[in-house]
């Protein structure tokens, strides 16, 4: 009897292990053209005997972040961070009240801030993101993310990542891909949390940056973040950032807005099998519905170009069974 019991236990463990190994990939995706396109592409590039086979070292997939991997409405998360930070710093900088761009940010007047255009947003980022070491800045970001809540969903921003895209990241990595984030967001804003949220290491994050200076402080070498733009990783900057940080053209790119247009063009213009996909926000009930008229994540030109370029639109409402991870 003891032997039989042991056999039954071992058999149960083997079956459980086999079941886990056979878990459905992309489980939060509905069957349809988007899911089928992903699976077909992966099968083609991983078939060593097929004409579209791509060696693992060349299986590079790049992902935009805002609106592609996590929520970007009603404003970019980094902008929400900057607005909270300028309000916290304002009492020590009364001179900011005489600057209409900074005063609009301090007052939370989004209409007035938007009217200041790119110059106003850049100035906001400079005064709230500079004057400290990268380690200090990343610590401030981590502390903010641990406390800040999304105004609609009342959850931490890192809880508002898209479950289907988490599954896609894992599915690609399970098939020999290396996954990178290529975002207009700040590179040092993202690096503290992307590993935990997405499984994407800091070294695999490409983003916008401000200038940094090396200096000696009390006999110790430090890096200081300066209030000057170094690189904007958005629009035409994305292929440049990919070239500088990754050093090879990806074979798959995922975005959601016109800011990803050039990244999609650059990726899919290469030789061999290529995949370009766009997350289309169509679900106002579970998330948001927006495209051409949105202030954040505007999708217009890229959507018009998609059919001719062979890019596939991911319809959030119809292609995704769920949006965010289930509550723990």
BALOBA-1460 file (C-alpha; in Angstrom, 3 decimals):
// residues 328
<rec num="1" residu="x" x="0.000" y="0.000" z="0.000"/>
<rec num="2" residu="x" x="2.840" y="2.374" z="0.881"/>
<rec num="3" residu="x" x="4.452" y="1.717" z="-2.512"/>
<rec num="4" residu="x" x="1.139" y="2.310" z="-4.311"/>
<rec num="5" residu="x" x="0.597" y="5.568" z="-2.455"/>
<rec num="6" residu="x" x="4.058" y="6.736" z="-3.429"/>
<rec num="7" residu="x" x="3.383" y="5.887" z="-7.086"/>
<rec num="8" residu="x" x="0.130" y="7.835" z="-6.996"/>
<rec num="9" residu="x" x="1.856" y="10.882" z="-5.496"/>
<rec num="10" residu="x" x="4.623" y="10.819" z="-8.096"/>
<rec num="11" residu="x" x="2.092" y="10.357" z="-10.891"/>
<rec num="12" residu="x" x="0.082" y="13.314" z="-9.605"/>
<rec num="13" residu="x" x="3.164" y="15.518" z="-9.483"/>
<rec num="14" residu="x" x="4.136" y="14.538" z="-13.025"/>
<rec num="15" residu="x" x="0.661" y="15.295" z="-14.324"/>
<rec num="16" residu="x" x="0.600" y="18.643" z="-12.549"/>
<rec num="17" residu="x" x="3.986" y="19.495" z="-14.008"/>
<rec num="18" residu="x" x="2.860" y="18.454" z="-17.471"/>
<rec num="19" residu="x" x="-0.305" y="20.526" z="-17.141"/>
<rec num="20" residu="x" x="1.696" y="23.584" z="-16.118"/>
<rec num="21" residu="x" x="3.993" y="23.092" z="-19.087"/>
<rec num="22" residu="x" x="1.009" y="22.923" z="-21.417"/>
<rec num="23" residu="x" x="-0.631" y="26.092" z="-20.076"/>
<rec num="24" residu="x" x="-2.148" y="28.060" z="-22.918"/>
<rec num="25" residu="x" x="0.076" y="30.898" z="-24.084"/>
<rec num="26" residu="x" x="-1.642" y="34.266" z="-24.448"/>
<rec num="27" residu="x" x="-4.500" y="33.053" z="-22.263"/>
<rec num="28" residu="x" x="-5.986" y="36.560" z="-21.885"/>
<rec num="29" residu="x" x="-6.246" y="36.988" z="-25.659"/>
<rec num="30" residu="x" x="-9.406" y="36.086" z="-27.502"/>
<rec num="31" residu="x" x="-8.958" y="33.911" z="-30.571"/>
<rec num="32" residu="x" x="-8.835" y="36.210" z="-33.556"/>
<rec num="33" residu="x" x="-6.538" y="37.814" z="-36.133"/>
<rec num="34" residu="x" x="-4.277" y="39.537" z="-33.578"/>
<rec num="35" residu="x" x="-3.550" y="36.422" z="-31.527"/>
<rec num="36" residu="x" x="-3.222" y="34.289" z="-34.648"/>
<rec num="37" residu="x" x="-0.789" y="36.773" z="-36.201"/>
<rec num="38" residu="x" x="1.441" y="36.687" z="-33.117"/>
<rec num="39" residu="x" x="1.496" y="32.906" z="-32.879"/>
<rec num="40" residu="x" x="2.043" y="32.435" z="-36.603"/>
<rec num="41" residu="x" x="4.941" y="34.899" z="-36.584"/>
<rec num="42" residu="x" x="6.616" y="33.210" z="-33.607"/>
<rec num="43" residu="x" x="6.216" y="29.773" z="-35.180"/>
<rec num="44" residu="x" x="7.765" y="30.987" z="-38.430"/>
<rec num="45" residu="x" x="10.839" y="32.639" z="-36.914"/>
<rec num="46" residu="x" x="11.527" y="29.769" z="-34.487"/>
<rec num="47" residu="x" x="11.203" y="26.921" z="-37.027"/>
<rec num="48" residu="x" x="14.818" y="25.964" z="-37.680"/>
<rec num="49" residu="x" x="13.838" y="24.259" z="-40.938"/>
<rec num="50" residu="x" x="11.668" y="27.080" z="-42.245"/>
<rec num="51" residu="x" x="12.663" y="29.854" z="-44.646"/>
<rec num="52" residu="x" x="11.779" y="32.555" z="-42.069"/>
<rec num="53" residu="x" x="13.934" y="31.147" z="-39.252"/>
<rec num="54" residu="x" x="15.685" y="33.806" z="-37.174"/>
<rec num="55" residu="x" x="18.541" y="32.857" z="-34.799"/>
<rec num="56" residu="x" x="17.787" y="33.674" z="-31.135"/>
<rec num="57" residu="x" x="20.420" y="36.401" z="-30.988"/>
<rec num="58" residu="x" x="18.505" y="38.289" z="-33.695"/>
<rec num="59" residu="x" x="15.057" y="37.860" z="-32.150"/>
<rec num="60" residu="x" x="14.677" y="41.397" z="-30.840"/>
<rec num="61" residu="x" x="11.226" y="42.737" z="-29.922"/>
<rec num="62" residu="x" x="10.650" y="46.356" z="-28.892"/>
<rec num="63" residu="x" x="7.691" y="47.735" z="-26.964"/>
<rec num="64" residu="x" x="6.505" y="51.243" z="-26.351"/>
<rec num="65" residu="x" x="5.491" y="51.722" z="-22.700"/>
<rec num="66" residu="x" x="2.756" y="54.347" z="-22.205"/>
<rec num="67" residu="x" x="-0.504" y="53.045" z="-23.654"/>
<rec num="68" residu="x" x="1.178" y="49.869" z="-24.900"/>
<rec num="69" residu="x" x="2.226" y="48.182" z="-21.665"/>
<rec num="70" residu="x" x="0.361" y="50.274" z="-19.079"/>
<rec num="71" residu="x" x="-2.330" y="52.915" z="-18.819"/>
<rec num="72" residu="x" x="-1.586" y="56.408" z="-20.208"/>
<rec num="73" residu="x" x="-4.889" y="58.204" z="-19.566"/>
<rec num="74" residu="x" x="-5.958" y="60.702" z="-18.346"/>
<rec num="75" residu="x" x="-2.279" y="61.733" z="-18.622"/>
<rec num="76" residu="x" x="1.119" y="60.093" z="-18.898"/>
<rec num="77" residu="x" x="2.177" y="58.643" z="-15.547"/>
<rec num="78" residu="x" x="5.463" y="60.532" z="-15.601"/>
<rec num="79" residu="x" x="3.549" y="63.789" z="-16.034"/>
<rec num="80" residu="x" x="1.434" y="62.916" z="-12.982"/>
<rec num="81" residu="x" x="4.689" y="62.310" z="-11.111"/>
<rec num="82" residu="x" x="6.120" y="65.660" z="-12.230"/>
<rec num="83" residu="x" x="2.952" y="67.522" z="-11.177"/>
<rec num="84" residu="x" x="3.018" y="65.952" z="-7.723"/>
<rec num="85" residu="x" x="6.702" y="66.695" z="-7.394"/>
<rec num="86" residu="x" x="6.480" y="70.373" z="-8.392"/>
<rec num="87" residu="x" x="3.727" y="70.917" z="-5.830"/>
<rec num="88" residu="x" x="5.941" y="69.364" z="-3.154"/>
<rec num="89" residu="x" x="8.936" y="71.509" z="-4.159"/>
<rec num="90" residu="x" x="7.042" y="74.782" z="-4.728"/>
<rec num="91" residu="x" x="7.192" y="76.101" z="-1.126"/>
<rec num="92" residu="x" x="10.988" y="76.225" z="-1.401"/>
<rec num="93" residu="x" x="10.837" y="78.073" z="-4.750"/>
<rec num="94" residu="x" x="8.580" y="81.150" z="-4.486"/>
<rec num="95" residu="x" x="10.187" y="82.469" z="-7.683"/>
<rec num="96" residu="x" x="8.288" y="79.820" z="-9.649"/>
<rec num="97" residu="x" x="5.059" y="81.740" z="-9.059"/>
<rec num="98" residu="x" x="6.247" y="84.430" z="-11.478"/>
<rec num="99" residu="x" x="6.804" y="81.849" z="-14.237"/>
<rec num="100" residu="x" x="3.432" y="81.264" z="-15.964"/>
<rec num="101" residu="x" x="4.438" y="77.799" z="-17.171"/>
<rec num="102" residu="x" x="5.504" y="76.573" z="-13.739"/>
<rec num="103" residu="x" x="2.642" y="78.361" z="-11.992"/>
<rec num="104" residu="x" x="0.165" y="76.487" z="-14.200"/>
<rec num="105" residu="x" x="1.766" y="73.203" z="-13.149"/>
<rec num="106" residu="x" x="1.757" y="74.156" z="-9.462"/>
<rec num="107" residu="x" x="-1.919" y="75.139" z="-9.661"/>
<rec num="108" residu="x" x="-2.810" y="71.957" z="-11.527"/>
<rec num="109" residu="x" x="-4.221" y="74.041" z="-14.378"/>
<rec num="110" residu="x" x="-3.870" y="71.477" z="-17.161"/>
<rec num="111" residu="x" x="-5.462" y="73.709" z="-19.775"/>
<rec num="112" residu="x" x="-2.981" y="76.517" z="-19.113"/>
<rec num="113" residu="x" x="-0.098" y="74.056" z="-18.948"/>
<rec num="114" residu="x" x="-1.102" y="72.510" z="-22.272"/>
<rec num="115" residu="x" x="-1.208" y="75.993" z="-23.789"/>
<rec num="116" residu="x" x="2.484" y="76.431" z="-22.959"/>
<rec num="117" residu="x" x="3.245" y="73.621" z="-25.397"/>
<rec num="118" residu="x" x="6.373" y="71.519" z="-25.449"/>
<rec num="119" residu="x" x="8.433" y="74.292" z="-23.849"/>
<rec num="120" residu="x" x="6.270" y="74.261" z="-20.742"/>
<rec num="121" residu="x" x="6.391" y="70.492" z="-20.371"/>
<rec num="122" residu="x" x="10.159" y="70.397" z="-20.858"/>
<rec num="123" residu="x" x="10.654" y="73.107" z="-18.233"/>
<rec num="124" residu="x" x="8.409" y="71.206" z="-15.828"/>
<rec num="125" residu="x" x="10.484" y="68.071" z="-16.303"/>
<rec num="126" residu="x" x="13.758" y="69.913" z="-15.850"/>
<rec num="127" residu="x" x="12.895" y="71.558" z="-12.520"/>
<rec num="128" residu="x" x="11.402" y="68.365" z="-11.093"/>
<rec num="129" residu="x" x="13.854" y="65.775" z="-12.444"/>
<rec num="130" residu="x" x="17.295" y="67.427" z="-12.172"/>
<rec num="131" residu="x" x="19.720" y="68.555" z="-9.474"/>
<rec num="132" residu="x" x="20.312" y="65.124" z="-7.946"/>
<rec num="133" residu="x" x="22.119" y="61.868" z="-8.583"/>
<rec num="134" residu="x" x="20.491" y="59.119" z="-10.679"/>
<rec num="135" residu="x" x="20.238" y="56.945" z="-7.565"/>
<rec num="136" residu="x" x="18.440" y="59.694" z="-5.643"/>
<rec num="137" residu="x" x="16.065" y="60.297" z="-8.534"/>
<rec num="138" residu="x" x="15.233" y="56.618" z="-8.914"/>
<rec num="139" residu="x" x="14.598" y="56.380" z="-5.172"/>
<rec num="140" residu="x" x="12.141" y="59.300" z="-5.412"/>
<rec num="141" residu="x" x="10.384" y="57.591" z="-8.331"/>
<rec num="142" residu="x" x="10.118" y="54.295" z="-6.444"/>
<rec num="143" residu="x" x="8.717" y="56.030" z="-3.341"/>
<rec num="144" residu="x" x="6.131" y="57.878" z="-5.446"/>
<rec num="145" residu="x" x="4.994" y="54.757" z="-7.287"/>
<rec num="146" residu="x" x="4.559" y="52.948" z="-3.963"/>
<rec num="147" residu="x" x="2.042" y="55.606" z="-2.836"/>
<rec num="148" residu="x" x="0.474" y="57.271" z="-5.873"/>
<rec num="149" residu="x" x="-2.883" y="56.026" z="-7.142"/>
<rec num="150" residu="x" x="-4.543" y="56.373" z="-10.511"/>
<rec num="151" residu="x" x="-7.421" y="58.893" z="-10.254"/>
<rec num="152" residu="x" x="-10.002" y="56.578" z="-11.839"/>
<rec num="153" residu="x" x="-8.988" y="53.057" z="-10.869"/>
<rec num="154" residu="x" x="-7.641" y="53.893" z="-7.378"/>
<rec num="155" residu="x" x="-4.766" y="51.485" z="-7.825"/>
<rec num="156" residu="x" x="-1.027" y="51.924" z="-7.979"/>
<rec num="157" residu="x" x="0.154" y="52.665" z="-11.508"/>
<rec num="158" residu="x" x="2.290" y="49.523" z="-11.577"/>
<rec num="159" residu="x" x="-0.906" y="47.510" z="-10.980"/>
<rec num="160" residu="x" x="-2.359" y="48.989" z="-14.175"/>
<rec num="161" residu="x" x="-0.154" y="47.110" z="-16.599"/>
<rec num="162" residu="x" x="-1.921" y="45.180" z="-19.346"/>
<rec num="163" residu="x" x="-2.252" y="41.467" z="-18.594"/>
<rec num="164" residu="x" x="-2.336" y="40.424" z="-22.286"/>
<rec num="165" residu="x" x="0.902" y="42.313" z="-22.929"/>
<rec num="166" residu="x" x="2.558" y="40.703" z="-19.896"/>
<rec num="167" residu="x" x="1.642" y="37.347" z="-21.430"/>
<rec num="168" residu="x" x="3.003" y="38.468" z="-24.791"/>
<rec num="169" residu="x" x="6.323" y="39.521" z="-23.239"/>
<rec num="170" residu="x" x="6.613" y="36.143" z="-21.538"/>
<rec num="171" residu="x" x="5.565" y="34.231" z="-24.658"/>
<rec num="172" residu="x" x="8.230" y="35.938" z="-26.737"/>
<rec num="173" residu="x" x="10.930" y="35.369" z="-24.128"/>
<rec num="174" residu="x" x="9.920" y="31.700" z="-23.853"/>
<rec num="175" residu="x" x="10.582" y="31.507" z="-27.600"/>
<rec num="176" residu="x" x="14.069" y="32.955" z="-27.506"/>
<rec num="177" residu="x" x="13.291" y="36.656" z="-27.930"/>
<rec num="178" residu="x" x="14.957" y="39.481" z="-26.045"/>
<rec num="179" residu="x" x="12.402" y="42.142" z="-25.135"/>
<rec num="180" residu="x" x="13.181" y="45.860" z="-24.892"/>
<rec num="181" residu="x" x="11.149" y="48.893" z="-23.885"/>
<rec num="182" residu="x" x="11.574" y="51.855" z="-26.251"/>
<rec num="183" residu="x" x="9.599" y="54.749" z="-24.791"/>
<rec num="184" residu="x" x="9.317" y="58.508" z="-24.901"/>
<rec num="185" residu="x" x="9.299" y="58.361" z="-21.103"/>
<rec num="186" residu="x" x="12.404" y="59.042" z="-19.082"/>
<rec num="187" residu="x" x="14.895" y="56.186" z="-19.078"/>
<rec num="188" residu="x" x="15.695" y="56.679" z="-15.380"/>
<rec num="189" residu="x" x="12.008" y="57.079" z="-14.540"/>
<rec num="190" residu="x" x="11.334" y="53.585" z="-15.922"/>
<rec num="191" residu="x" x="14.409" y="51.635" z="-14.885"/>
<rec num="192" residu="x" x="13.577" y="51.312" z="-11.155"/>
<rec num="193" residu="x" x="10.432" y="49.242" z="-11.766"/>
<rec num="194" residu="x" x="10.359" y="47.641" z="-15.235"/>
<rec num="195" residu="x" x="12.047" y="44.424" z="-14.097"/>
<rec num="196" residu="x" x="9.420" y="43.790" z="-11.412"/>
<rec num="197" residu="x" x="6.483" y="44.945" z="-13.552"/>
<rec num="198" residu="x" x="7.430" y="43.441" z="-16.925"/>
<rec num="199" residu="x" x="10.507" y="41.278" z="-16.498"/>
<rec num="200" residu="x" x="12.466" y="43.816" z="-18.550"/>
<rec num="201" residu="x" x="15.902" y="44.533" z="-17.084"/>
<rec num="202" residu="x" x="17.157" y="48.132" z="-16.673"/>
<rec num="203" residu="x" x="19.740" y="47.538" z="-19.403"/>
<rec num="204" residu="x" x="16.871" y="46.706" z="-21.791"/>
<rec num="205" residu="x" x="15.114" y="50.049" z="-21.311"/>
<rec num="206" residu="x" x="15.534" y="52.788" z="-23.929"/>
<rec num="207" residu="x" x="14.032" y="56.187" z="-23.166"/>
<rec num="208" residu="x" x="14.405" y="59.937" z="-23.147"/>
<rec num="209" residu="x" x="17.172" y="61.364" z="-20.979"/>
<rec num="210" residu="x" x="18.576" y="64.551" z="-19.522"/>
<rec num="211" residu="x" x="22.260" y="65.431" z="-19.451"/>
<rec num="212" residu="x" x="24.381" y="64.024" z="-16.648"/>
<rec num="213" residu="x" x="27.703" y="65.323" z="-15.319"/>
<rec num="214" residu="x" x="30.505" y="63.497" z="-13.519"/>
<rec num="215" residu="x" x="31.973" y="65.358" z="-10.558"/>
<rec num="216" residu="x" x="33.803" y="64.793" z="-7.272"/>
<rec num="217" residu="x" x="31.855" y="65.576" z="-4.101"/>
<rec num="218" residu="x" x="33.664" y="65.270" z="-0.769"/>
<rec num="219" residu="x" x="36.301" y="63.187" z="-2.478"/>
<rec num="220" residu="x" x="33.782" y="60.775" z="-3.979"/>
<rec num="221" residu="x" x="32.805" y="60.392" z="-7.647"/>
<rec num="222" residu="x" x="29.140" y="61.103" z="-8.359"/>
<rec num="223" residu="x" x="26.876" y="61.660" z="-11.347"/>
<rec num="224" residu="x" x="24.577" y="64.686" z="-11.259"/>
<rec num="225" residu="x" x="21.457" y="65.103" z="-13.365"/>
<rec num="226" residu="x" x="21.431" y="68.485" z="-15.127"/>
<rec num="227" residu="x" x="18.413" y="70.590" z="-16.213"/>
<rec num="228" residu="x" x="19.203" y="70.066" z="-19.899"/>
<rec num="229" residu="x" x="17.643" y="67.711" z="-22.411"/>
<rec num="230" residu="x" x="20.030" y="65.052" z="-23.674"/>
<rec num="231" residu="x" x="17.853" y="62.907" z="-25.954"/>
<rec num="232" residu="x" x="14.146" y="62.629" z="-26.784"/>
<rec num="233" residu="x" x="13.227" y="59.020" z="-27.511"/>
<rec num="234" residu="x" x="9.960" y="59.671" z="-29.310"/>
<rec num="235" residu="x" x="8.838" y="59.715" z="-32.921"/>
<rec num="236" residu="x" x="11.937" y="59.770" z="-35.165"/>
<rec num="237" residu="x" x="14.074" y="59.507" z="-32.039"/>
<rec num="238" residu="x" x="12.995" y="55.915" z="-31.428"/>
<rec num="239" residu="x" x="14.937" y="54.292" z="-34.304"/>
<rec num="240" residu="x" x="17.951" y="56.375" z="-33.247"/>
<rec num="241" residu="x" x="17.579" y="55.212" z="-29.653"/>
<rec num="242" residu="x" x="17.274" y="51.610" z="-30.825"/>
<rec num="243" residu="x" x="20.456" y="51.953" z="-32.864"/>
<rec num="244" residu="x" x="22.356" y="53.586" z="-30.005"/>
<rec num="245" residu="x" x="21.247" y="51.274" z="-27.193"/>
<rec num="246" residu="x" x="20.493" y="47.954" z="-28.898"/>
<rec num="247" residu="x" x="22.715" y="48.091" z="-31.970"/>
<rec num="248" residu="x" x="20.537" y="46.012" z="-34.286"/>
<rec num="249" residu="x" x="17.185" y="46.328" z="-36.000"/>
<rec num="250" residu="x" x="14.314" y="44.561" z="-34.181"/>
<rec num="251" residu="x" x="12.130" y="42.028" z="-35.961"/>
<rec num="252" residu="x" x="8.988" y="42.911" z="-33.977"/>
<rec num="253" residu="x" x="7.632" y="46.230" z="-32.691"/>
<rec num="254" residu="x" x="4.568" y="47.048" z="-30.593"/>
<rec num="255" residu="x" x="3.182" y="50.546" z="-30.068"/>
<rec num="256" residu="x" x="-0.089" y="52.426" z="-29.708"/>
<rec num="257" residu="x" x="0.338" y="55.939" z="-31.055"/>
<rec num="258" residu="x" x="1.844" y="58.153" z="-33.727"/>
<rec num="259" residu="x" x="4.857" y="58.499" z="-31.453"/>
<rec num="260" residu="x" x="5.627" y="54.885" z="-32.399"/>
<rec num="261" residu="x" x="5.239" y="55.399" z="-36.139"/>
<rec num="262" residu="x" x="8.931" y="55.615" z="-36.984"/>
<rec num="263" residu="x" x="9.770" y="52.663" z="-34.731"/>
<rec num="264" residu="x" x="7.206" y="50.556" z="-36.587"/>
<rec num="265" residu="x" x="8.543" y="51.741" z="-39.948"/>
<rec num="266" residu="x" x="12.157" y="51.037" z="-39.015"/>
<rec num="267" residu="x" x="11.393" y="47.586" z="-37.642"/>
<rec num="268" residu="x" x="9.194" y="46.324" z="-40.454"/>
<rec num="269" residu="x" x="11.376" y="47.706" z="-43.266"/>
<rec num="270" residu="x" x="14.045" y="45.090" z="-42.552"/>
<rec num="271" residu="x" x="14.586" y="41.872" z="-44.480"/>
<rec num="272" residu="x" x="12.885" y="38.612" z="-43.585"/>
<rec num="273" residu="x" x="9.875" y="38.034" z="-41.341"/>
<rec num="274" residu="x" x="8.719" y="41.194" z="-39.535"/>
<rec num="275" residu="x" x="5.869" y="42.031" z="-37.177"/>
<rec num="276" residu="x" x="4.346" y="45.425" z="-36.406"/>
<rec num="277" residu="x" x="1.348" y="45.752" z="-34.072"/>
<rec num="278" residu="x" x="-0.603" y="48.688" z="-32.628"/>
<rec num="279" residu="x" x="-2.697" y="48.587" z="-29.463"/>
<rec num="280" residu="x" x="-5.953" y="50.385" z="-30.311"/>
<rec num="281" residu="x" x="-7.776" y="51.665" z="-27.239"/>
<rec num="282" residu="x" x="-11.411" y="50.818" z="-27.914"/>
<rec num="283" residu="x" x="-12.727" y="49.878" z="-24.472"/>
<rec num="284" residu="x" x="-14.188" y="52.831" z="-22.578"/>
<rec num="285" residu="x" x="-15.810" y="50.564" z="-19.988"/>
<rec num="286" residu="x" x="-12.784" y="48.552" z="-18.862"/>
<rec num="287" residu="x" x="-10.121" y="51.157" z="-19.724"/>
<rec num="288" residu="x" x="-10.408" y="54.066" z="-22.211"/>
<rec num="289" residu="x" x="-11.461" y="54.568" z="-25.825"/>
<rec num="290" residu="x" x="-9.393" y="57.081" z="-27.790"/>
<rec num="291" residu="x" x="-7.327" y="57.541" z="-30.928"/>
<rec num="292" residu="x" x="-7.278" y="60.536" z="-33.315"/>
<rec num="293" residu="x" x="-8.419" y="63.306" z="-30.953"/>
<rec num="294" residu="x" x="-6.520" y="62.357" z="-27.817"/>
<rec num="295" residu="x" x="-4.012" y="64.717" z="-26.207"/>
<rec num="296" residu="x" x="-2.064" y="61.734" z="-24.904"/>
<rec num="297" residu="x" x="-1.356" y="58.720" z="-27.094"/>
<rec num="298" residu="x" x="-2.847" y="60.182" z="-30.260"/>
<rec num="299" residu="x" x="-3.272" y="57.520" z="-32.936"/>
<rec num="300" residu="x" x="-3.944" y="58.998" z="-36.359"/>
<rec num="301" residu="x" x="-1.276" y="58.674" z="-39.064"/>
<rec num="302" residu="x" x="-0.076" y="55.274" z="-37.884"/>
<rec num="303" residu="x" x="-3.630" y="53.913" z="-37.949"/>
<rec num="304" residu="x" x="-4.139" y="55.157" z="-41.498"/>
<rec num="305" residu="x" x="-0.851" y="53.643" z="-42.637"/>
<rec num="306" residu="x" x="-1.332" y="50.290" z="-40.911"/>
<rec num="307" residu="x" x="-3.165" y="48.373" z="-43.680"/>
<rec num="308" residu="x" x="-0.653" y="49.226" z="-46.397"/>
<rec num="309" residu="x" x="2.291" y="48.518" z="-44.077"/>
<rec num="310" residu="x" x="0.883" y="45.223" z="-42.866"/>
<rec num="311" residu="x" x="0.675" y="46.381" z="-39.262"/>
<rec num="312" residu="x" x="-2.038" y="44.683" z="-37.203"/>
<rec num="313" residu="x" x="-4.306" y="46.689" z="-34.905"/>
<rec num="314" residu="x" x="-4.993" y="45.038" z="-31.557"/>
<rec num="315" residu="x" x="-8.608" y="45.875" z="-30.709"/>
<rec num="316" residu="x" x="-8.552" y="46.143" z="-26.923"/>
<rec num="317" residu="x" x="-12.293" y="45.570" z="-26.539"/>
<rec num="318" residu="x" x="-12.516" y="42.551" z="-28.829"/>
<rec num="319" residu="x" x="-9.062" y="40.986" z="-28.605"/>
<rec num="320" residu="x" x="-8.489" y="41.042" z="-24.842"/>
<rec num="321" residu="x" x="-10.444" y="38.933" z="-22.360"/>
<rec num="322" residu="x" x="-9.156" y="41.092" z="-19.514"/>
<rec num="323" residu="x" x="-7.229" y="44.338" z="-19.321"/>
<rec num="324" residu="x" x="-5.389" y="44.397" z="-15.992"/>
<rec num="325" residu="x" x="-3.998" y="41.546" z="-13.885"/>
<rec num="326" residu="x" x="-6.496" y="39.940" z="-11.521"/>
<rec num="327" residu="x" x="-6.317" y="41.174" z="-7.922"/>
<rec num="328" residu="x" x="-3.782" y="39.245" z="-5.862"/>
